[in-house]
């Protein structure tokens, strides 16, 4: 069946029977108006296009009931309005969640800076508690980035001795830091460092 003139009642009856051409005619008749309304209210071309697609998808899914509607144009614009309001509510909810998340993270970032400063102080105290030999080896390794063999050559010790001193220093520093930091500080430090 081909539709030369736009007869909405006839189109809706054909659409109820699943006629694709009837659906295409209704779609082409209303799509620009629905797009214009959605664009004006949503302010986004992509969201307006999504609205057109979603409204006509709903129409297709309810195609068997459409011929019973006496004022199809009003029905279609009501479906469009409701869809847009739902989209705006979702957008507002997303923006609220983003702002709440942002507000929650900012204090943690400030806390993280303070925690990092505390951790650095505790770490420096832990390094100061090491024996002079371990402290020197640890600093050469961690602060200067030297490898075990390079440290061994510089200090005229075996690489195995350097390995043992580094392992003992690391164990001692870890124990010192863990004993002086509370659980919340450790968790925040791990959260921001990982």
N, C-alpha and C positions, 0 to 999 in steps of 0.2 A: 504494500500500500504506500503510495507516494502522497506527500502532503504539500500542495501548492500554496494554499492559504493557511494562515495560522488559526485553526479551530481548536481551542484548548480542550473542550469537552470531548471531542473526537480523539484528540491526541491522548488524553488521559485514559480513555477506554482502550485504545490500542496499546498504550503503555502497560496497563493492567494485565494484558495478555502477553507481555514480554517483548513487544515490538521495539527493536533497537532504533529504527528510524524515528519513531514517535519520541523516544527518549532524546535522541539527538536534536530534534526540532525544539523540544522544551528547553533543553540545555542551551542551545544557541539563542533562544529567545530571551532567557533570563540571566545568562552568565555574566554579562557586562554590568548589569544593574547590581547583582550580588557582589561582584568584585568591587565596584565603586563604593558600595556601603561598607564592605569589610575594610577596604583600604582607608577610607575616611576615619573609621573608628579604631583600627589597629595601627595605622601608620606604617605598615610594612607590606611591600609588594608580595613577598613570599608568604606571609601569613594570610594575605587576602586570597592568593591563589589556593592555598591550603583550605581556606574556608569554602571557596567555590567547589573544590573537589569533595570536601566532607559533606556539604549540604546536598550535592547531587548524588553522592553515594547513599546518604540516608534516604533520599527520594527513590533511588533505584531499589533499595532494600524494602521499601514500603510501597512499591509500585502497584501492588494488587489492591491497595486501599485508597489510592489517590483519586480514582474516579468518583468516590463517594463524597469528596470534599467539595462544598458548594462554592467557596471562594479560594481557589487555588493560589492566586497571587498573594493574598493575605497570609495563607498558610505557609507559603514558601518564604516570605519575608519574616514571619514569626520564627520559623526554623533557623533562618539565617541569624536573626537577632539573638536567639538563645545560644546558638553556637558561638557567636562573637562574645557574648557575655561570659560564657564558660571559658573561652580562651583568655579573656581579660582577667578573670578570677585566677586562673592558673598562672598567668604571667605575674600578677600581683603577689601570689603566694610564693613563687620562685624568687622574686625580688626581695620579699620579706625574709625568706630563708637565707638568701645570700647576705643580706645586711646583718642578720643575727649571727651568722657564721663569721662574718668579718669582724663584728664587734667582739665575738668570743675569742677570736684568734689574736687580735691586737694585744690584749693584755698578756696572752701567753708569749707573744713575741718579745714584749718588754721583759716578762719574767725570764725568758730564755736568755736574754742578754745579761741579766743579773746573775742567773744561774751559771752561765758560761764564765763570767768573771769570777764567781765564787770557786768554780771548778778549777780554773787556772791558778788561783791562789792556793787551793788545796794541793794541786799537782806540784807547784813549786815547793811547797812545804815537804811534800813526800820525797821529792828529788833531793832536797837538802838533808833529809834523814838518812840517805844512803851513805855507805862508806865512801871515802874519797875516790878510790879506784872505780867502784861501781858508778858513782856520779859522773866521773869523767867519761867512762865508756858509754853510759846511757846518753849523755849530751852529744858525744861525737856521733852516735848512731842516729838519735832522734832529731836533734836540733841542727846538726851539720850534714846529715844525710849520708854519712860514710858507711860503707859495707864492712862486714866483719873482717875481711882480709886486709882492708885498708887500715882499720883500727889496729889490727894485730901488727902490721908493719910499722905503724907510727909509734906504738907503745912497746914494740919489740916483745910481744907476747904471742902465744899460739892462737890460731883462730878458734880452737876448742875452748880455751880459757875465756876468750871474748864471748863466746856463745853462752857459757855458764854464767858469767857475770851479767850479761844482758837478761838472761832468763830469771836470775835471782832478783835483779833490779826491777824488772817488770812485775814480778810476783809481789815484791815488797811495796811497790808504788800502788798496785791495784788494791792490796789489803789496806794500806794507809787511807786511800781515797774512799773505799767502801765504808770504812769505820767512821769516817767524818762527814759523810753525806747522808741525808735522810732519804727515805724511799721516794717521796714525791719529787725531790730534786733529781734523783737518778732516773725516774721514769720520764720526766720532762726532758732531761738531757738526752736520753735515748731516743725519745720521740722526735726531737729537733735534729739530732745528729744522723738518724737513720733514714 
